[in-house]
Amino acid sequence: MTERAVADAAFFAQHARFPGLEDPGPDRGAHAMDHLRRVVPRGGGGGPFAAIPRKLHPDAFWGAISSLGVTRAVYDYWEYNEAARLFARGDCGPAMANITYVVDTALF
């Protein structure tokens, strides 16, 4: 995620106009869109992209929701790829085990 992406999301949230929402109504002021509560939704690994714009641009975003965000980081979860390692076709399983060993050795 880049600062530019976060700034673009905030700019869009604050400046987007949609047909049919131009009429502010009697109690809303200048524009109906100005009074919407905007929430940043993201799924999968997009939790940080939901949280960061909310933190950096609270004037643009009322809330942030990550539908499938990580709730707890687990760094030694070796079982994650075990089914793929055991049941992959051909040399894929041993190759994956070798790559995992090389990366783990370099990192830990």
C-alpha positions in Angstrom: 0.0 0.0 0.0 1.3 3.4 -0.9 0.7 6.8 0.6 -0.7 7.8 -2.8 -3.4 5.0 -2.7 -4.5 6.2 0.7 -4.6 9.8 -0.4 -6.5 8.8 -3.5 -9.1 6.9 -1.5 -9.6 9.9 0.8 -9.8 12.3 -2.1 -12.4 10.1 -3.8 -14.5 9.8 -0.6 -14.5 13.6 -0.1 -15.1 14.6 -3.7 -17.1 11.9 -5.5 -20.6 12.9 -6.7 -23.2 10.5 -7.9 -26.3 11.3 -9.9 -29.4 11.4 -7.8 -27.7 12.5 -4.6 -27.1 16.2 -5.6 -30.2 17.4 -3.8 -29.1 18.1 -0.2 -32.7 18.1 1.2 -34.1 20.7 3.7 -31.8 19.9 6.6 -28.5 18.8 5.0 -26.7 21.9 3.8 -24.6 22.2 0.6 -24.7 18.6 -0.8 -26.2 15.3 0.3 -22.9 13.5 -0.2 -21.2 15.7 2.4 -23.3 14.2 5.2 -22.7 10.5 4.4 -20.8 8.4 6.8 -18.1 6.6 4.8 -16.7 3.3 5.8 -13.6 1.7 4.3 -14.5 -1.9 3.5 -11.8 -4.5 2.6 -11.7 -8.3 2.5 -8.8 -10.8 2.8 -5.5 -9.2 3.5 -6.8 -5.7 3.1 -7.3 -5.0 6.8 -4.4 -2.6 6.9 -5.8 -0.8 3.9 -9.1 -0.4 5.7 -7.5 0.8 8.9 -4.8 3.2 7.6 -7.1 5.6 5.7 -9.4 5.7 8.7 -6.4 6.6 10.9 -4.8 9.1 8.5 -8.0 10.7 7.2 -10.6 10.7 10.0 -12.4 13.6 8.3 -13.0 11.4 5.2 -13.8 8.1 6.8 -16.2 7.4 9.7 -15.1 3.8 10.1 -13.2 0.8 8.7 -14.1 -2.8 8.4 -11.9 -5.7 7.3 -14.2 -8.7 6.6 -11.4 -11.3 6.6 -8.6 -9.4 8.3 -5.9 -11.1 10.4 -6.9 -11.1 14.0 -3.7 -12.7 15.3 -0.4 -13.2 13.5 1.0 -16.7 13.7 4.6 -16.9 12.5 5.3 -20.6 13.1 2.2 -22.2 11.6 3.9 -24.9 9.6 0.6 -26.8 9.1 -0.6 -24.0 6.8 1.0 -25.6 3.7 1.0 -29.2 4.9 -1.9 -30.4 2.7 -0.4 -28.9 -0.4 3.0 -30.4 0.4 1.6 -33.9 0.9 -1.0 -34.0 -1.9 0.4 -31.8 -4.6 1.2 -33.4 -8.0 4.7 -34.3 -9.1 7.7 -32.5 -7.6 5.6 -29.6 -6.3 5.5 -30.8 -2.7 9.2 -31.5 -2.3 10.0 -28.3 -4.1 7.8 -26.3 -1.7 9.4 -28.0 1.3 12.8 -27.1 0.0 11.9 -23.4 -0.7 10.3 -23.2 2.8 13.5 -24.6 4.3 15.7 -22.1 2.5 13.6 -19.1 3.5 13.2 -20.3 7.1 17.0 -20.8 7.3 17.6 -17.3 6.0 15.1 -15.7 8.3 15.5 -17.6 11.5 
